Amino acid sequence: MYVKRTAAISAVGLAAIALTLSACGQKGDAGAGMGGATEVGYVVAQSQSVGLTTELSGRTSAFLVSEVRPQVGGVIKARLFEEGSIVKAGQSLYQIDPATYQATYNSAAASLAQAQATALAAKLKADRYKALVESGAVSKQDNDDAQATAAQTAAAVAVQKAALDTARINLNYTKVASPISGRIGKSAVTPGALVTASQATPLATVQDLSKIYVDLTQTSAELLKLKQQFASGKLGRTNSATVTLKLEDGSTYPTPGTLEFSDVTVDAGTGSVTLRAVFPNPNGVLLPGMYVRASLTQGVASGGILIPQTAVSRDPKGAATVTLVGAKGPEPRPVTLGQTIGDKWLVTSGLQPGDKVIVEGLQKVRPGAPIKAVPAGSAPAAQAQR
């Protein structure tokens, strides 16, 4: 009885397994009956004008820099500013002891007054002699001497006026003023220090940071290649001179700048050309000496084709390939890539407008296997991911 019951149970188990396998086979047959084609999503390659953006490294520098130096010598009596503060053009920064310059000014003023008095007397005499010589009351020689003396004393007055102006200028120079408006740095001297006219060491430095220069470097080879592409017609010139800036921490500076000029000389040491851009800096975020990266559009590819980066695969040698929807199934196509623009590649050769490039389901495609191509985004797999 035990042997018979075991045999019966085994027979039932085998029958159940057979039914399960049969059902799986029917499902597989059903899938094959639906075509067995892999569904893929594609985009249609389109020709368009594409701005070619170049990213260059550079350093920031102040829009205006002025080193404050004394124009007369003397002892510093007072410092009239706070280090690190904002100063205005013409604001007094240091006071040099004015005593000797005040005395020189007073002496020049007295000499001028004396010369003016002498000139007045000479002029009156000359006027009288001019009237008397006509009546013969004085000789012509005496009249000539009087006229010459009047001219000499008038010239002496002019000399004394110039001396007084010089004394006034030097007296005013005892108040060392800021040449420009901006932020002033630390002071190199303290009250009591002796300074000399036009000394080599500046007393302080004032920098105008309302705008910032960004000096970028581009290799002469890249610039030559760009010019050749312009000459051949592969690239068109852009009317835009807008430059965007990326800071040291990776963040993007919110305000775009403008390209000012490109240098005409190649640096013999680095083989690079300098391009200068200017950026507004109202909040003082940009400081002189910062390392930055700038992006600027240097040309326009009139017949550029952009494809998503996900559509590109590479062979073991690193060559780029895309897969097209061909008449007989998937069709690999080698392509030449330019630069990345956002999340897309610029294709410079290998594609034609109207080609259908597979961008979804590419990992499931097998050579020679049938595919069902639908516009990208409408495939069930893509909708499920959404």
C-alpha positions as CSV (number, residue, x, y, z in Angstrom):
1,M,0.0,0.0,0.0
2,Y,2.8,2.4,0.9
3,V,4.6,1.7,-2.4
4,K,1.5,2.3,-4.5
5,R,0.6,5.5,-2.7
6,T,4.2,6.9,-3.3
7,A,4.0,6.0,-6.9
8,A,0.6,7.8,-7.3
9,I,2.0,10.9,-5.6
10,S,5.0,10.9,-7.9
11,A,2.8,10.6,-11.0
12,V,0.8,13.6,-9.9
13,G,3.9,15.7,-9.3
14,L,5.3,14.8,-12.7
15,A,2.0,15.8,-14.3
16,A,2.0,19.2,-12.5
17,I,5.6,19.9,-13.7
18,A,4.6,19.0,-17.2
19,L,1.6,21.4,-17.1
20,T,3.8,24.2,-15.8
21,L,6.4,23.8,-18.5
22,S,3.7,23.6,-21.1
23,A,2.2,26.9,-19.9
24,C,5.6,28.6,-20.0
25,G,6.1,27.3,-23.5
26,Q,2.7,28.7,-24.5
27,K,3.6,32.1,-23.0
28,G,6.9,32.1,-24.9
29,D,5.1,31.2,-28.0
30,A,2.6,33.9,-27.4
31,G,5.4,36.5,-27.0
32,A,7.0,35.3,-30.2
33,G,3.6,35.5,-31.8
34,M,3.4,39.2,-30.9
35,G,6.4,39.8,-33.1
36,G,9.3,39.4,-30.6
37,A,10.7,42.8,-31.6
38,T,12.5,45.0,-29.1
39,E,10.8,48.4,-28.7
40,V,13.1,51.4,-28.9
41,G,12.7,55.1,-28.9
42,Y,14.4,57.4,-31.4
43,V,14.9,61.1,-32.2
44,V,15.2,62.5,-35.7
45,A,18.5,64.3,-36.4
46,Q,17.9,67.9,-37.3
47,S,20.3,70.5,-38.7
48,Q,20.4,73.8,-36.7
49,S,22.6,76.7,-35.9
50,V,24.7,75.9,-32.9
51,G,26.8,78.4,-30.9
52,L,30.2,76.9,-30.1
53,T,31.1,77.7,-26.5
54,T,34.7,77.8,-25.4
55,E,35.7,77.5,-21.7
56,L,38.9,79.3,-20.7
57,S,40.7,79.7,-17.5
58,G,41.7,83.1,-16.1
59,R,42.4,85.5,-13.2
60,T,40.5,88.5,-12.0
61,S,42.0,91.9,-11.6
62,A,40.7,95.3,-10.4
63,F,39.1,97.6,-12.8
64,L,41.2,100.5,-11.6
65,V,44.3,100.4,-9.3
66,S,46.0,103.4,-7.8
67,E,49.1,103.4,-5.6
68,V,49.1,106.4,-3.3
69,R,52.5,108.1,-3.2
70,P,53.4,111.5,-1.7
71,Q,54.4,114.3,-4.1
72,V,56.2,116.3,-1.5
73,G,58.5,115.2,1.3
74,G,58.0,115.6,5.0
75,V,56.8,113.9,8.2
76,I,53.4,112.3,8.3
77,K,51.3,114.0,11.0
78,A,48.1,112.1,10.6
79,R,46.4,109.2,8.8
80,L,42.9,110.3,7.8
81,F,41.2,107.1,6.7
82,E,40.2,103.6,8.0
83,E,42.0,100.7,6.5
84,G,39.7,98.6,4.3
85,S,37.1,101.4,3.9
86,I,35.6,103.0,0.8
87,V,37.3,106.3,-0.1
88,K,36.3,108.9,-2.7
89,A,38.4,110.5,-5.4
90,G,40.1,113.7,-3.9
91,Q,39.5,112.6,-0.3
92,S,42.5,113.4,2.0
93,L,44.3,110.2,3.2
94,Y,47.4,111.6,4.9
95,Q,48.5,114.9,6.3
96,I,52.2,115.8,5.9
97,D,53.6,118.6,8.1
98,P,52.8,121.7,6.1
99,A,54.9,124.2,8.1
100,T,57.8,124.7,5.7
101,Y,55.4,124.7,2.7
102,Q,53.2,127.3,4.3
103,A,56.3,129.5,4.9
104,T,57.3,129.2,1.3
105,Y,53.8,130.1,0.2
106,N,53.8,133.2,2.4
107,S,57.2,134.2,1.0
108,A,56.0,133.8,-2.6
109,A,52.8,135.8,-1.8
110,A,55.0,138.7,-0.4
111,S,57.3,138.6,-3.4
112,L,54.4,138.8,-5.7
113,A,53.0,141.8,-3.8
114,Q,56.4,143.6,-4.0
115,A,56.7,142.9,-7.8
116,Q,53.2,144.1,-8.4
117,A,54.0,147.4,-6.6
118,T,57.2,147.9,-8.6
119,A,55.3,147.1,-11.8
120,L,52.6,149.6,-11.0
121,A,55.2,152.4,-10.4
122,A,56.9,151.5,-13.7
123,K,53.7,151.5,-15.6
124,L,52.6,154.9,-14.3
125,K,56.0,156.4,-15.2
126,A,55.8,154.8,-18.7
127,D,52.3,156.2,-19.3
128,R,53.5,159.7,-18.3
129,Y,56.6,159.6,-20.5
130,K,54.5,158.4,-23.4
131,A,52.4,161.5,-23.2
132,L,55.3,163.9,-22.6
133,V,57.5,162.6,-25.5
134,E,54.9,163.8,-28.0
135,S,55.3,167.4,-26.7
136,G,59.1,167.1,-26.4
137,A,59.1,167.4,-22.6
138,V,61.2,164.2,-22.4
139,S,63.6,162.7,-24.8
140,K,62.7,159.7,-26.8
141,Q,65.5,157.7,-25.1
142,D,64.0,158.4,-21.7
143,N,60.6,157.3,-22.9
144,D,62.0,154.1,-24.4
145,D,63.8,153.3,-21.1
146,A,60.5,153.8,-19.2
147,Q,58.6,151.6,-21.5
148,A,61.2,148.8,-21.2
149,T,61.2,149.1,-17.4
150,A,57.5,148.8,-17.3
151,A,57.6,145.6,-19.4
152,Q,60.4,144.1,-17.2
153,T,58.4,144.7,-14.0
154,A,55.3,143.2,-15.6
155,A,57.3,140.1,-16.5
156,A,58.6,140.0,-12.9
157,V,55.0,139.9,-11.7
158,A,54.3,136.9,-13.9
159,V,57.4,135.1,-12.5
160,Q,56.2,135.7,-8.9
161,K,52.7,134.6,-9.8
162,A,54.2,131.3,-11.1
163,A,56.3,131.0,-7.9
164,L,53.1,131.5,-5.8
165,D,51.2,128.9,-7.8
166,T,54.1,126.4,-7.2
167,A,54.1,127.1,-3.5
168,R,50.3,126.7,-3.4
169,I,50.5,123.4,-5.2
170,N,53.2,122.0,-2.9
171,L,51.2,123.2,0.1
172,N,48.1,121.4,-1.2
173,Y,50.2,118.3,-1.7
174,T,50.8,118.1,2.0
175,K,47.3,116.7,2.0
176,V,47.8,113.3,0.2
177,A,44.5,112.7,-1.6
178,S,43.1,109.6,-3.2
179,P,43.4,109.6,-7.0
180,I,40.4,107.4,-7.5
181,S,37.3,106.1,-5.7
182,G,37.4,102.6,-4.4
183,R,38.4,100.4,-1.5
184,I,41.7,101.2,0.2
185,G,44.0,98.6,1.7
186,K,46.3,98.7,4.6
187,S,48.6,101.7,5.3
188,A,52.3,101.2,4.8
189,V,53.2,104.1,7.2
190,T,52.1,105.5,10.5
191,P,52.1,109.1,11.8
192,G,55.7,110.2,12.5
193,A,57.1,108.5,9.4
194,L,59.3,110.5,7.0
195,V,58.3,110.3,3.4
196,T,59.8,111.7,0.2
197,A,58.4,112.9,-3.0
198,S,57.5,110.1,-5.5
199,Q,59.1,107.4,-3.3
200,A,59.1,103.8,-4.6
201,T,57.0,102.4,-1.7
202,P,53.4,103.4,-1.9
203,L,51.7,104.7,1.2
204,A,48.5,102.6,0.4
205,T,46.7,101.2,-2.6
206,V,43.2,102.0,-3.7
207,Q,41.3,99.6,-6.0
208,D,38.0,100.2,-7.8
209,L,36.1,97.0,-7.5
210,S,32.7,98.2,-9.0
211,K,33.8,96.3,-12.1
212,I,36.3,93.5,-12.4
213,Y,38.6,92.5,-15.3
214,V,38.9,88.8,-16.1
215,D,42.0,88.0,-18.2
216,L,41.6,84.7,-20.0
217,T,44.2,82.7,-21.9
218,Q,43.6,80.8,-25.1
219,T,46.3,78.9,-26.9
220,S,47.5,80.3,-30.2
221,A,46.8,76.9,-31.9
222,E,43.1,77.1,-30.9
223,L,42.8,80.6,-32.1
224,L,44.5,79.7,-35.4
225,K,42.1,76.7,-35.9
226,L,39.1,79.0,-35.2
227,K,40.3,81.5,-37.8
228,Q,40.7,78.7,-40.4
229,Q,37.2,77.5,-39.7
230,F,35.9,81.1,-40.2
231,A,37.9,81.4,-43.5
232,S,36.6,78.0,-44.8
233,G,33.0,78.9,-43.9
234,K,32.6,76.0,-41.5
235,L,31.8,78.5,-38.8
236,G,30.0,81.8,-38.8
237,R,30.9,84.7,-36.6
238,T,28.7,85.5,-33.7
239,N,27.4,89.0,-32.8
240,S,27.3,88.0,-29.1
241,A,30.2,89.1,-26.8
242,T,28.6,87.8,-23.6
243,V,30.7,85.8,-21.2
244,T,29.6,83.7,-18.3
245,L,31.8,83.0,-15.3
246,K,32.3,80.0,-13.0
247,L,33.9,80.6,-9.6
248,E,36.4,78.6,-7.7
249,D,33.7,76.8,-5.7
250,G,31.9,75.6,-8.9
251,S,29.1,78.1,-8.6
252,T,28.1,80.3,-11.5
253,Y,28.4,84.1,-11.2
254,P,24.9,85.5,-11.6
255,T,25.8,88.5,-13.8
256,P,27.2,88.0,-17.3
257,G,30.1,90.0,-18.6
258,T,31.2,91.3,-22.0
259,L,34.4,90.6,-24.0
260,E,36.4,93.7,-24.3
261,F,39.3,92.8,-26.6
262,S,41.7,90.1,-27.7
263,D,45.4,90.7,-27.5
264,V,47.4,90.8,-30.8
265,T,50.6,89.3,-29.4
266,V,51.3,85.6,-28.5
267,D,53.1,85.1,-25.2
268,A,56.4,83.5,-26.1
269,G,56.6,81.6,-22.9
270,T,53.2,80.0,-22.9
271,G,52.1,80.2,-26.5
272,S,48.8,81.7,-25.5
273,V,46.8,84.8,-26.3
274,T,45.1,87.0,-23.7
275,L,41.4,87.8,-23.9
276,R,40.0,90.4,-21.5
277,A,36.4,90.5,-20.3
278,V,34.8,92.9,-17.8
279,F,32.1,92.0,-15.3
280,P,30.0,94.2,-13.1
281,N,30.7,93.6,-9.4
282,P,28.1,95.6,-7.4
283,N,28.2,93.3,-4.4
284,G,32.0,92.9,-4.3
285,V,31.8,89.1,-4.8
286,L,34.7,89.1,-7.2
287,L,38.1,90.0,-5.7
288,P,41.4,90.6,-7.5
289,G,43.5,87.5,-8.0
290,M,40.7,84.9,-8.0
291,Y,41.0,81.9,-10.3
292,V,37.9,81.5,-12.5
293,R,36.7,79.8,-15.6
294,A,34.8,81.7,-18.3
295,S,32.5,80.4,-21.1
296,L,32.1,82.5,-24.3
297,T,30.6,81.8,-27.7
298,Q,33.3,82.3,-30.4
299,G,31.5,80.9,-33.4
300,V,28.3,79.5,-34.9
301,A,28.0,76.1,-36.7
302,S,25.2,76.8,-39.1
303,G,24.6,73.1,-39.9
304,G,25.2,71.5,-36.6
305,I,23.4,68.4,-35.4
306,L,22.8,67.8,-31.7
307,I,22.0,64.4,-30.2
308,P,21.5,63.3,-26.6
309,Q,24.6,62.0,-24.9
310,T,22.8,58.7,-24.0
311,A,22.6,57.9,-27.8
312,V,26.4,57.6,-28.0
313,S,28.4,54.5,-27.3
314,R,32.1,53.8,-27.7
315,D,34.0,50.8,-28.9
316,P,37.1,49.5,-27.2
317,K,39.3,52.0,-29.1
318,G,37.2,54.9,-27.9
319,A,35.6,55.6,-31.3
320,A,32.0,57.1,-31.0
321,T,29.1,55.2,-32.5
322,V,25.4,55.7,-32.7
323,T,22.7,53.2,-33.7
324,L,20.1,54.2,-36.3
325,V,16.8,52.8,-37.2
326,G,17.6,51.2,-40.5
327,A,15.4,49.6,-43.1
328,K,16.4,46.1,-41.9
329,G,16.9,46.8,-38.2
330,P,19.4,48.5,-36.0
331,E,22.2,50.1,-38.0
332,P,25.5,51.1,-36.2
333,R,27.0,54.3,-37.5
334,P,30.4,55.8,-36.6
335,V,30.3,59.5,-35.9
336,T,32.7,62.3,-35.2
337,L,31.8,64.4,-32.1
338,G,32.6,68.0,-31.4
339,Q,31.9,69.5,-28.0
340,T,29.2,68.9,-25.5
341,I,26.4,71.5,-25.3
342,G,24.3,71.0,-22.2
343,D,23.3,67.3,-22.2
344,K,23.9,66.8,-25.9
345,W,26.8,66.1,-28.3
346,L,27.5,68.2,-31.3
347,V,28.0,65.8,-34.2
348,T,30.4,67.1,-36.8
349,S,30.2,64.2,-39.3
350,G,28.5,60.8,-39.7
351,L,24.9,61.9,-39.5
352,Q,22.5,63.4,-41.9
353,P,19.3,65.4,-41.2
354,G,16.4,63.0,-41.0
355,D,18.4,60.0,-39.6
356,K,16.5,58.3,-36.8
357,V,18.9,57.9,-33.8
358,I,18.0,55.3,-31.1
359,V,18.1,56.9,-27.6
360,E,15.9,54.6,-25.6
361,G,16.2,50.8,-25.2
362,L,19.7,50.9,-26.8
363,Q,21.1,48.4,-24.3
364,K,18.5,45.8,-25.4
365,V,19.3,46.0,-29.1
366,R,21.2,43.1,-30.7
367,P,22.7,43.0,-34.1
368,G,20.2,41.5,-36.6
369,A,17.4,41.3,-34.1
370,P,14.1,42.9,-35.0
371,I,13.1,46.3,-33.4
372,K,10.0,48.3,-33.1
373,A,10.9,52.0,-33.4
374,V,8.7,54.7,-31.8
375,P,9.4,58.4,-31.1
376,A,11.4,58.8,-27.9
377,G,9.3,59.3,-24.8
378,S,6.3,57.3,-26.1
379,A,7.8,53.8,-25.4
380,P,6.1,51.9,-22.5
381,A,9.5,51.7,-20.7
382,A,10.0,55.4,-20.9
383,Q,6.5,56.1,-19.7
384,A,6.9,53.7,-16.8
385,Q,10.0,55.5,-15.7
386,R,8.0,58.7,-15.6
